[in-house]
Amino acid sequence: MKSYIKTSLLISVTALFISCSSNNNIFGGNNITSNEGSANKTEVTNNEETETTKTDGAIMGSVIAPNSEVSIVATNSEEKITGTTNDVGEFFITGFSEGTYTVKIKTDEAETPEQTFENVEVKIGEVTALGTVTVASN
């Protein structure tokens, strides 16, 4: 049953991103520190709107870190995007330009090692799922 719920949640969140990717503050939001913003572009020609074009990508997942504040930082050579998890440990961070990122997930506990994901590919209009990450002290 848990697997079914997680799959349903993944599908729902993906659909939410596809329909609302201009909302850059879902599940803990993000803080973009780059020269480019994140949004959808809508072209207007002869006073008629045309289809919206996606201009950003997203990263999602969940973190198991009992009794801890969790932070997620994604960087590449051009930008740094940060976010946090919601109350149940899930994150969905938008605002990514297409490219390869290093994603670091850490807690507020000093003795807990951070989890690092290298070469995370993000594409415009798509969601990259990192899965469930367990961050616990040894």
Backbone bond lengths (Angstrom), bond angles and torsions (degrees), N, CA, C in turn:
res aa  C-N    CA-C-N  psi(-1)  N-CA   C-N-CA  omega(-1)  CA-C   N-CA-C  phi
1 M - - - 1.437 - - 1.527 110.91 -
2 K 1.367 117.28 -40.46 1.459 120.34 179.51 1.523 110.89 -60.77
3 S 1.319 116.48 -39.97 1.464 120.62 179.42 1.517 110.32 -61.99
4 Y 1.325 117.18 -41.61 1.460 121.83 178.90 1.523 110.67 -63.27
5 I 1.333 116.48 -42.09 1.463 120.60 179.98 1.515 110.36 -65.18
6 K 1.331 117.98 -44.68 1.460 120.75 178.88 1.524 111.44 -62.62
7 T 1.337 116.89 -41.12 1.460 120.64 178.56 1.516 110.26 -64.56
8 S 1.324 117.25 -42.74 1.463 120.94 178.40 1.513 110.99 -63.02
9 L 1.345 116.31 -41.66 1.455 120.50 178.51 1.518 110.41 -63.36
10 L 1.327 117.89 -43.90 1.453 122.05 179.05 1.515 110.80 -59.44
11 I 1.314 117.25 -44.44 1.465 121.04 179.36 1.524 109.96 -64.94
12 S 1.326 117.68 -43.30 1.464 121.30 -179.98 1.518 111.91 -63.25
13 V 1.339 116.28 -44.84 1.460 119.74 -179.12 1.522 110.39 -67.19
14 T 1.325 117.94 -38.97 1.457 120.71 177.22 1.516 110.68 -62.38
15 A 1.320 116.91 -43.12 1.469 120.52 177.39 1.518 110.57 -63.44
16 L 1.331 117.17 -38.91 1.459 121.13 177.32 1.516 110.48 -60.75
17 F 1.329 117.22 -44.05 1.461 120.58 179.66 1.516 110.92 -63.47
18 I 1.304 116.60 -45.01 1.459 120.22 -177.63 1.521 110.72 -62.17
19 S 1.317 117.40 -39.39 1.459 119.52 -177.81 1.512 113.24 -85.34
20 C 1.322 118.32 -20.83 1.470 120.05 -173.71 1.520 112.52 -133.87
21 S 1.310 119.49 36.35 1.461 119.05 -173.80 1.515 113.52 -68.05
22 S 1.316 118.59 -7.97 1.454 119.00 175.63 1.517 111.51 -77.59
23 N 1.341 118.07 -12.64 1.457 121.39 176.74 1.523 107.81 -83.25
24 N 1.328 117.21 107.28 1.458 121.15 -173.85 1.518 112.89 -93.46
25 N 1.313 117.54 22.25 1.451 119.23 -175.39 1.522 111.13 -138.15
26 I 1.324 117.23 53.35 1.452 122.08 -179.71 1.525 108.60 -102.07
27 F 1.312 117.59 137.68 1.469 124.41 177.52 1.521 111.76 49.26
28 G 1.264 117.95 64.40 1.453 120.80 175.29 1.499 112.75 96.21
29 G 1.300 118.55 -10.23 1.456 122.15 174.21 1.505 113.59 66.61
30 N 1.301 113.79 -167.09 1.448 119.80 177.07 1.504 109.94 -151.68
31 N 1.274 115.31 166.95 1.448 121.99 178.81 1.516 105.70 -131.49
32 I 1.314 116.36 102.05 1.458 120.75 -175.61 1.519 108.58 -86.88
33 T 1.331 116.78 128.00 1.452 120.69 175.00 1.521 107.73 -120.96
34 S 1.312 115.41 74.91 1.455 121.25 177.17 1.507 108.06 -147.97
35 N 1.315 116.66 175.17 1.452 120.91 -179.67 1.510 112.98 -79.27
36 E 1.322 118.36 -16.41 1.448 121.73 -177.10 1.516 110.25 -104.74
37 G 1.329 116.52 139.78 1.453 121.52 174.13 1.510 109.20 -85.30
38 S 1.299 115.73 -174.31 1.450 120.76 179.31 1.513 108.68 -133.47
39 A 1.298 115.63 128.69 1.461 119.29 178.07 1.503 108.90 -174.93
40 N 1.312 114.81 -178.70 1.449 121.21 171.11 1.508 107.52 -97.06
41 K 1.297 116.32 150.49 1.455 120.78 176.10 1.516 108.30 -108.62
42 T 1.325 115.46 130.66 1.449 120.87 176.36 1.514 107.34 -117.09
43 E 1.304 116.13 123.90 1.457 120.29 -179.46 1.512 109.93 -91.92
44 V 1.349 116.10 139.97 1.455 121.23 177.59 1.524 107.69 -118.21
45 T 1.327 116.60 121.56 1.451 122.61 179.61 1.521 108.04 -129.98
46 N 1.324 116.83 128.22 1.466 121.61 -179.34 1.530 111.96 51.42
47 N 1.331 114.86 44.43 1.470 122.64 179.12 1.527 113.86 61.59
48 E 1.331 118.81 21.22 1.458 122.44 176.65 1.518 109.33 -122.84
49 E 1.326 115.45 131.92 1.462 119.66 176.67 1.514 109.46 -76.94
50 T 1.323 115.76 140.64 1.458 120.46 174.47 1.522 108.62 -107.01
51 E 1.286 116.91 179.12 1.460 122.39 -175.62 1.522 111.60 -58.23
52 T 1.321 115.37 144.09 1.454 122.13 178.67 1.530 109.79 -74.59
53 T 1.312 116.20 135.86 1.453 122.27 178.26 1.524 108.94 -104.45
54 K 1.318 117.31 129.22 1.463 121.30 178.33 1.519 109.33 -70.17
55 T 1.335 116.20 138.74 1.461 120.27 -178.68 1.519 112.98 -125.32
56 D 1.342 117.41 6.37 1.452 119.27 178.36 1.520 110.75 -145.60
57 G 1.336 114.69 167.74 1.449 122.01 176.39 1.514 108.91 -120.93
58 A 1.340 117.19 178.73 1.463 120.74 -177.22 1.520 110.89 -143.78
59 I 1.333 114.78 158.79 1.459 122.94 173.80 1.519 106.76 -125.63
60 M 1.343 115.78 136.30 1.460 119.73 179.00 1.518 110.61 -137.35
61 G 1.309 115.99 162.21 1.450 121.99 177.03 1.506 110.13 172.00
62 S 1.319 116.37 -167.56 1.454 121.25 175.78 1.520 108.59 -141.61
63 V 1.327 114.48 154.04 1.461 120.99 -176.01 1.522 108.78 -127.55
64 I 1.330 116.01 131.49 1.456 121.51 173.49 1.525 106.55 -102.67
65 A 1.307 115.43 108.07 1.465 121.95 179.95 1.527 107.31 -149.90
66 P 1.325 116.80 83.27 1.463 120.12 -174.96 1.526 113.13 -54.72
67 N 1.318 115.50 133.56 1.463 123.57 174.44 1.521 113.79 57.58
68 S 1.323 118.24 35.91 1.463 121.00 -178.44 1.515 111.67 -133.49
69 E 1.323 115.79 149.82 1.464 122.24 168.02 1.524 106.28 -81.60
70 V 1.313 117.48 135.51 1.459 121.50 -177.74 1.517 109.19 -117.15
71 S 1.334 116.55 137.66 1.461 120.45 173.37 1.517 109.14 -125.35
72 I 1.326 114.84 144.83 1.460 121.90 179.32 1.514 106.97 -121.93
73 V 1.333 117.04 128.75 1.462 121.71 179.59 1.520 107.69 -128.21
74 A 1.333 116.11 124.21 1.470 121.61 177.92 1.519 107.70 -116.49
75 T 1.324 116.18 129.39 1.460 119.90 -178.18 1.523 110.48 -134.65
76 N 1.313 114.95 152.13 1.459 122.62 164.04 1.518 105.00 -139.83
77 S 1.299 118.69 -167.79 1.456 120.00 -175.26 1.523 113.19 -69.51
78 E 1.341 118.06 -14.10 1.455 120.88 -174.60 1.517 115.08 -112.66
79 E 1.317 119.50 -24.65 1.449 119.86 -174.62 1.517 112.71 -149.02
80 K 1.341 114.00 161.77 1.455 122.50 176.89 1.526 106.59 -132.51
81 I 1.323 117.19 123.34 1.456 122.40 -179.02 1.521 107.79 -123.01
82 T 1.325 116.20 131.11 1.460 120.38 -177.81 1.518 110.90 -120.27
83 G 1.315 115.90 157.04 1.456 121.80 176.95 1.509 110.23 -162.37
84 T 1.314 115.54 176.86 1.453 121.90 178.09 1.526 108.70 -134.96
85 T 1.306 115.36 175.93 1.463 119.93 176.88 1.522 109.82 -92.01
86 N 1.335 115.60 162.43 1.461 119.56 173.96 1.530 108.55 -85.95
87 D 1.320 117.68 -168.08 1.469 121.99 -175.60 1.521 114.31 -63.31
88 V 1.327 118.46 -24.10 1.464 120.76 -179.30 1.532 112.42 -106.44
89 G 1.334 117.27 14.30 1.460 121.27 173.83 1.510 116.26 87.89
90 E 1.332 118.57 10.98 1.462 120.77 -179.19 1.526 110.30 -96.35
91 F 1.324 115.21 149.88 1.461 119.11 173.73 1.516 110.26 -135.33
92 F 1.320 114.89 148.54 1.462 123.39 178.41 1.520 105.24 -147.84
93 I 1.316 116.27 103.41 1.457 120.95 -172.39 1.520 109.45 -115.82
94 T 1.319 116.42 123.82 1.455 122.41 -179.46 1.525 109.92 -106.93
95 G 1.318 115.60 176.92 1.461 120.60 175.54 1.513 114.10 101.63
96 F 1.325 117.73 12.68 1.458 121.39 -176.97 1.526 111.68 -87.47
97 S 1.316 115.90 133.52 1.460 120.75 167.59 1.526 106.72 -76.47
98 E 1.328 116.30 159.29 1.466 118.98 178.54 1.516 109.37 -65.00
99 G 1.333 116.05 136.74 1.450 119.51 178.63 1.512 112.32 160.51
100 T 1.332 115.19 -169.95 1.454 123.58 -179.34 1.524 108.38 -109.00
101 Y 1.326 116.65 130.69 1.454 122.26 -175.25 1.516 111.32 -124.05
102 T 1.327 115.43 156.94 1.450 123.33 166.74 1.517 105.60 -105.48
103 V 1.333 116.71 124.98 1.460 121.31 -177.72 1.526 108.05 -113.22
104 K 1.345 115.78 126.11 1.460 121.50 178.77 1.519 108.82 -117.18
105 I 1.337 115.10 129.00 1.456 121.81 179.22 1.524 106.70 -116.81
106 K 1.340 115.80 124.32 1.462 119.21 -179.02 1.517 110.38 -142.12
107 T 1.332 114.65 161.70 1.457 121.21 178.30 1.520 108.85 -109.94
108 D 1.329 115.84 175.77 1.452 121.23 178.67 1.530 112.62 -81.27
109 E 1.322 117.53 -2.99 1.458 121.10 179.24 1.522 110.19 -85.69
110 A 1.315 117.06 123.13 1.471 122.19 -174.97 1.527 112.69 -62.56
111 E 1.337 117.74 -33.92 1.464 119.79 -176.08 1.527 113.36 -81.25
112 T 1.316 117.37 -6.59 1.462 120.43 -178.92 1.521 110.25 -89.30
113 P 1.337 117.30 124.70 1.475 118.98 178.74 1.529 110.89 -71.06
114 E 1.334 115.42 147.84 1.466 117.92 176.66 1.520 109.64 -81.24
115 Q 1.322 116.09 152.71 1.460 122.37 176.84 1.522 107.22 -98.40
116 T 1.331 117.50 130.03 1.452 121.79 -178.31 1.523 109.89 -119.40
117 F 1.334 115.07 131.90 1.458 122.34 175.50 1.520 107.40 -114.96
118 E 1.317 116.76 116.41 1.464 122.29 179.36 1.526 109.74 -93.01
119 N 1.323 116.25 154.69 1.469 122.96 173.51 1.533 113.55 54.78
120 V 1.323 117.02 46.83 1.465 121.77 176.69 1.528 107.41 -83.64
121 E 1.319 115.81 115.37 1.468 121.40 -177.96 1.525 110.39 -84.80
122 V 1.328 115.98 128.71 1.459 121.89 176.08 1.518 107.55 -121.05
123 K 1.337 115.93 133.32 1.463 121.62 178.43 1.519 109.27 -121.41
124 I 1.304 115.86 148.64 1.456 122.03 179.83 1.528 110.08 -60.27
125 G 1.339 116.42 133.42 1.452 121.65 178.03 1.517 115.26 76.76
126 E 1.338 117.70 6.94 1.456 121.30 -179.09 1.522 110.88 -124.20
127 V 1.331 115.25 160.02 1.459 122.24 177.37 1.521 108.28 -111.49
128 T 1.326 117.52 126.20 1.457 122.47 175.82 1.524 107.50 -96.63
129 A 1.329 117.22 120.17 1.465 122.16 -177.91 1.529 109.82 -96.46
130 L 1.326 115.73 125.42 1.467 120.62 177.09 1.520 111.97 -91.58
131 G 1.331 117.43 -12.38 1.452 120.90 -179.68 1.510 111.07 83.66
132 T 1.330 115.91 -158.40 1.465 121.87 -178.85 1.515 109.30 -98.50
133 V 1.312 115.88 128.94 1.461 122.73 -177.83 1.522 108.11 -114.54
134 T 1.330 117.21 128.64 1.456 120.92 175.51 1.512 108.26 -100.25
135 V 1.327 115.13 121.19 1.459 121.37 177.59 1.522 106.07 -118.03
136 A 1.317 116.57 105.15 1.460 120.97 -177.77 1.507 109.79 -142.51
137 S 1.315 115.71 147.34 1.468 119.37 178.21 1.515 109.99 -75.81
138 N 1.340 115.59 151.57 1.467 120.91 -178.89 1.499 111.71 -85.05
